Amino acid sequence: MTRLTGTALRLTIFIGENDTWHHKPLYSEIVHRAHRAGLAGASVFRGIEGFGASSLIHTSRLLSLSEDLPVAIVIVDTEDRVRAFLPELNELIGQGLVILDDCEVIRYIGRDKSRDEGGDRDRGRKRGRGEKEDV
């Protein structure tokens, strides 16, 4: 079981939705590399409006400008692990913004694989009338 609590480092990467790496979405490549690197987690968020270095506003409200919306990839882990991942980004990102900031993790508990393999899979499930929970 993975436990990450206390002081951590948040890595936020801002890129365009249409940015690619070897003909696949760049955000997907970053997430898969973070996974291979064993980082605690990564999430991708699609923006509805934004602008960057080009100063061109991209928005989902106008059909003509709805292409290449902003995307943010957020990764949180210990400072050492996040900083060790940064060289991967140097290879991948030609244009974008990378932010590092300190944060505090209140609770992160990874999946217990022994439970996933049939142990206690439905403990949180609501019981039907007459059903009792095994304790």
C-alpha positions as CSV (number, residue, x, y, z in Angstrom):
1,M,0.0,0.0,0.0
2,T,1.3,3.4,-0.9
3,R,1.1,6.2,1.6
4,L,2.0,9.8,0.8
5,T,1.2,12.3,3.5
6,G,2.8,15.5,4.6
7,T,5.1,17.8,2.6
8,A,5.2,17.1,-1.2
9,L,6.0,18.8,-4.5
10,R,3.3,19.6,-7.1
11,L,4.4,19.7,-10.7
12,T,1.9,21.4,-13.0
13,I,2.5,21.3,-16.8
14,F,0.6,23.6,-19.1
15,I,0.5,22.6,-22.8
16,G,-1.9,22.7,-25.7
17,E,-4.4,20.0,-26.3
18,N,-3.0,19.4,-29.9
19,D,0.6,19.1,-28.8
20,T,2.0,15.7,-29.8
21,W,4.9,13.4,-29.3
22,H,5.5,10.8,-32.0
23,H,1.9,11.2,-33.4
24,K,0.1,10.8,-30.0
25,P,-1.1,13.4,-27.5
26,L,1.8,14.9,-25.5
27,Y,-0.3,14.8,-22.3
28,S,-0.7,11.1,-22.7
29,E,3.0,10.5,-23.1
30,I,3.7,12.6,-20.0
31,V,1.2,10.6,-17.9
32,H,2.6,7.3,-19.2
33,R,6.1,8.3,-18.4
34,A,5.1,9.5,-14.9
35,H,3.5,6.1,-14.4
36,R,6.6,4.2,-15.5
37,A,8.7,6.4,-13.2
38,G,6.6,5.2,-10.3
39,L,5.2,8.6,-9.4
40,A,2.2,8.7,-7.0
41,G,-0.2,9.9,-9.6
42,A,-0.9,12.2,-12.5
43,S,-4.1,13.8,-13.7
44,V,-4.9,15.7,-16.9
45,F,-7.3,18.7,-16.9
46,R,-8.7,20.2,-20.1
47,G,-9.3,23.9,-20.0
48,I,-12.2,25.7,-21.4
49,E,-10.4,28.9,-22.1
50,G,-6.9,30.3,-22.0
51,F,-3.9,31.9,-23.7
52,G,-0.2,31.4,-23.5
53,A,3.0,32.7,-25.1
54,S,1.2,33.4,-28.4
55,S,-1.3,35.7,-26.7
56,L,-4.0,34.1,-28.8
57,I,-7.1,33.2,-26.7
58,H,-8.3,29.7,-27.1
59,T,-11.9,29.0,-26.0
60,S,-14.5,26.3,-26.3
61,R,-17.2,28.9,-26.7
62,L,-16.4,29.8,-30.3
63,L,-16.2,27.0,-32.9
64,S,-13.4,28.7,-34.9
65,L,-11.1,28.9,-31.8
66,S,-12.1,25.7,-30.1
67,E,-9.0,23.9,-31.3
68,D,-5.9,23.5,-29.2
69,L,-7.5,24.2,-25.8
70,P,-5.2,24.5,-22.8
71,V,-4.3,21.3,-20.9
72,A,-2.8,21.0,-17.4
73,I,-1.1,17.9,-16.2
74,V,-0.8,17.8,-12.4
75,I,1.6,15.4,-10.7
76,V,2.2,15.2,-6.9
77,D,4.9,13.2,-5.1
78,T,7.9,13.7,-2.9
79,E,10.3,16.4,-3.9
80,D,13.1,14.0,-4.8
81,R,10.8,11.9,-7.0
82,V,9.3,14.9,-8.9
83,R,12.7,16.5,-9.4
84,A,14.1,13.2,-10.7
85,F,11.3,13.2,-13.3
86,L,12.0,16.7,-14.7
87,P,14.7,15.6,-17.2
88,E,11.9,13.6,-18.9
89,L,10.0,16.9,-19.5
90,N,13.1,18.5,-21.1
91,E,12.9,15.9,-23.8
92,L,9.2,16.2,-24.4
93,I,8.2,19.9,-24.0
94,G,9.2,22.4,-26.6
95,Q,6.7,25.0,-25.7
96,G,4.7,25.2,-22.5
97,L,4.9,26.2,-18.9
98,V,6.1,24.0,-16.0
99,I,5.4,25.1,-12.4
100,L,6.7,23.5,-9.2
101,D,5.2,24.4,-5.9
102,D,5.3,23.0,-2.4
103,C,2.1,21.5,-1.1
104,E,0.9,19.4,1.7
105,V,-0.8,16.0,1.1
106,I,-3.5,15.4,3.7
107,R,-4.3,11.8,2.6
108,Y,-3.2,9.6,-0.2
109,I,-3.5,5.8,0.1
110,G,-2.9,3.7,-2.9
111,R,-4.8,0.6,-3.8
112,D,-4.1,-2.5,-1.8
113,K,-3.6,-5.2,-4.5
114,S,-4.3,-8.1,-2.1
115,R,-7.8,-6.7,-1.6
116,D,-8.3,-6.2,-5.3
117,E,-7.7,-9.9,-5.9
118,G,-10.9,-10.9,-4.2
119,G,-10.3,-10.2,-0.5
120,D,-12.6,-7.4,0.6
121,R,-13.8,-6.0,-2.6
122,D,-17.3,-5.0,-1.7
123,R,-16.9,-3.8,1.9
124,G,-18.2,-0.3,1.0
125,R,-21.2,-1.6,-1.0
126,K,-24.7,-0.9,0.4
127,R,-26.5,-3.9,1.6
128,G,-29.9,-5.0,0.5
129,R,-32.7,-5.8,2.8
130,G,-31.9,-8.8,4.9
131,E,-28.2,-8.8,3.8
132,K,-25.6,-8.7,6.6
133,E,-22.1,-7.5,6.2
134,D,-19.4,-10.1,7.1
135,V,-17.2,-8.7,9.8
